[in-house]
Amino acid sequence: MASYPYGQLTDGEQLLIHQHPHWKVLILPAAVGAAVLVSCCYLAALAASHSWRDVAWVALAIVGGGLLIRLFLAPWLRWKTTHFVVTTDKIMFREGVLRRAGINIPLKRIASIRYEHDFNDRIFGCGTLIVEGMSDEPLTFTDIPNVEQVHNLLYQAINGDAESLPLVAC
């Protein structure tokens, strides 16, 4: 069985883009994770000279470990298991760790595509891609890296010009 997304491709379909959300979504979880780690180490050092230090260390390990899992590991896993894929035939979006969800949008069914990025997004080089189907509500994909390049490549793929284009990002 081929790895994702190669196992999802049909005969003759080529992968153009495969990317996760922009890494900026991990800045806050990483900062919080570092703060939890530093705080636990500081509290463990404070408890070292007391007779109840073993109980304090176990409690800090349990509480600190739980916080690290909830505040850093869970967002990282969510980021790692979120995929934005463009092929010569469709857009695929998959997300979720325990409960997976996804959508496939055939390029033939796309009426328009546009992107938006505010000042912060422009600094980080990402943005929001809005895809409107012929009869569906617009789909919004946030934190897409290199959103302008993705927009341009997607536009070319919709017009049938993407077969010679290289992969944008993985």
PLY file of the C-alpha trace (Angstrom):
ply
format ascii 1.0
element vertex 170
property float x
property float y
property float z
element edge 169
property int vertex1
property int vertex2
end_header
0.00 0.00 0.00
1.39 3.38 -0.98
1.78 6.18 1.54
-0.62 9.09 1.67
-1.48 10.71 -0.73
0.00 8.37 -3.35
-2.49 5.64 -2.44
-5.32 8.07 -3.25
-4.23 8.84 -6.82
-5.95 7.37 -9.86
-4.19 6.11 -12.99
-2.56 8.99 -14.84
-3.14 11.46 -12.00
-0.07 13.44 -10.92
0.64 14.96 -7.54
1.23 18.73 -7.78
1.11 19.88 -4.13
1.22 18.03 -0.82
1.59 20.17 2.27
0.63 20.53 5.90
-0.68 23.79 7.35
1.96 26.47 7.80
4.32 25.90 10.72
3.15 29.15 12.32
0.25 27.20 13.87
2.86 25.46 16.07
4.43 28.63 17.51
1.99 29.04 20.42
1.92 25.31 21.32
5.74 25.22 21.28
5.98 28.32 23.48
3.42 26.94 25.93
5.17 23.56 25.93
8.51 25.21 26.69
6.91 27.26 29.50
5.38 24.12 31.02
8.72 22.32 30.85
10.65 25.23 32.40
8.01 25.67 35.12
8.08 21.99 36.03
11.88 21.98 36.19
11.83 25.11 38.38
9.23 23.62 40.74
11.16 20.34 40.88
14.30 22.25 41.85
12.37 24.09 44.59
11.03 20.81 45.94
14.46 19.12 45.93
15.39 20.23 49.46
12.12 19.10 51.08
11.27 15.71 52.53
8.20 15.41 50.28
10.26 15.91 47.10
9.52 12.43 45.70
5.77 13.03 45.89
6.21 16.50 44.36
8.35 15.13 41.52
5.80 12.42 40.71
2.98 14.99 40.80
4.98 17.38 38.60
5.76 14.58 36.15
2.08 13.60 35.91
0.72 17.14 35.67
3.56 18.41 33.46
3.37 15.37 31.19
-0.39 15.74 30.85
-0.06 19.42 30.03
2.67 18.75 27.48
0.54 16.09 25.79
-2.55 18.32 25.74
-0.90 21.65 24.90
1.99 20.61 22.61
1.78 17.01 21.40
-1.93 17.13 20.44
-1.57 20.30 18.28
1.57 18.86 16.67
-0.24 15.60 15.83
-3.19 17.59 14.46
-0.76 19.58 12.27
1.09 16.45 11.14
-2.12 14.63 10.18
-3.63 17.55 8.24
-2.92 17.32 4.52
-3.69 19.74 1.69
-3.14 18.02 -1.66
-3.59 19.23 -5.23
-3.34 16.80 -8.12
-3.97 17.18 -11.82
-7.57 16.02 -11.18
-8.65 17.20 -7.72
-8.04 18.95 -4.43
-7.90 16.67 -1.38
-8.04 17.83 2.23
-7.66 15.42 5.14
-7.51 16.17 8.85
-7.83 14.44 12.19
-5.95 12.14 14.51
-8.51 9.78 16.03
-11.47 10.85 13.91
-10.48 11.47 10.30
-12.39 13.76 7.97
-11.71 14.70 4.41
-13.03 16.14 1.21
-12.21 15.69 -2.48
-13.03 18.48 -4.92
-12.73 17.64 -8.62
-11.01 20.46 -10.49
-13.81 20.32 -13.07
-16.32 21.39 -10.38
-14.41 24.51 -9.26
-16.05 27.77 -10.32
-13.51 30.15 -8.76
-10.52 30.27 -6.47
-9.15 33.18 -4.50
-6.75 33.79 -1.67
-6.49 36.20 1.23
-3.66 36.98 3.56
-3.37 39.66 6.18
-0.17 41.34 7.29
0.84 38.50 9.64
0.18 35.91 6.96
2.30 37.87 4.51
5.17 37.95 7.01
4.99 34.18 7.42
4.34 33.48 3.74
0.96 31.81 4.07
-2.72 32.63 3.74
-6.26 31.44 3.23
-7.41 29.75 0.03
-11.11 30.01 -0.82
-12.45 27.48 -3.33
-15.96 27.91 -4.72
-17.64 24.96 -6.37
-20.28 25.30 -9.03
-23.16 24.78 -6.59
-21.63 24.41 -3.14
-20.77 26.83 -0.37
-17.20 28.16 -0.62
-14.58 26.02 1.13
-11.96 27.86 3.14
-8.52 26.38 3.73
-6.52 28.37 6.29
-2.77 28.58 6.88
-1.80 27.35 3.41
1.96 27.85 2.88
2.90 29.85 -0.23
-0.77 30.58 -0.87
-0.10 32.77 -3.91
1.93 30.03 -5.62
-0.71 27.45 -4.71
-3.41 29.74 -6.11
-1.50 30.21 -9.38
-0.73 26.52 -9.76
-4.33 25.59 -8.98
-5.55 28.08 -11.57
-3.21 26.53 -14.14
-4.33 23.01 -13.16
-7.99 23.98 -13.60
-7.18 25.27 -17.07
-5.31 22.05 -17.95
-1.82 23.58 -17.95
-0.45 21.80 -14.84
0.96 18.57 -16.32
4.37 20.18 -16.87
4.48 22.04 -13.57
6.68 20.86 -10.68
5.57 19.96 -7.17
5.24 23.20 -5.15
5.82 21.92 -1.61
5.75 18.77 0.48
0 1
1 2
2 3
3 4
4 5
5 6
6 7
7 8
8 9
9 10
10 11
11 12
12 13
13 14
14 15
15 16
16 17
17 18
18 19
19 20
20 21
21 22
22 23
23 24
24 25
25 26
26 27
27 28
28 29
29 30
30 31
31 32
32 33
33 34
34 35
35 36
36 37
37 38
38 39
39 40
40 41
41 42
42 43
43 44
44 45
45 46
46 47
47 48
48 49
49 50
50 51
51 52
52 53
53 54
54 55
55 56
56 57
57 58
58 59
59 60
60 61
61 62
62 63
63 64
64 65
65 66
66 67
67 68
68 69
69 70
70 71
71 72
72 73
73 74
74 75
75 76
76 77
77 78
78 79
79 80
80 81
81 82
82 83
83 84
84 85
85 86
86 87
87 88
88 89
89 90
90 91
91 92
92 93
93 94
94 95
95 96
96 97
97 98
98 99
99 100
100 101
101 102
102 103
103 104
104 105
105 106
106 107
107 108
108 109
109 110
110 111
111 112
112 113
113 114
114 115
115 116
116 117
117 118
118 119
119 120
120 121
121 122
122 123
123 124
124 125
125 126
126 127
127 128
128 129
129 130
130 131
131 132
132 133
133 134
134 135
135 136
136 137
137 138
138 139
139 140
140 141
141 142
142 143
143 144
144 145
145 146
146 147
147 148
148 149
149 150
150 151
151 152
152 153
153 154
154 155
155 156
156 157
157 158
158 159
159 160
160 161
161 162
162 163
163 164
164 165
165 166
166 167
167 168
168 169
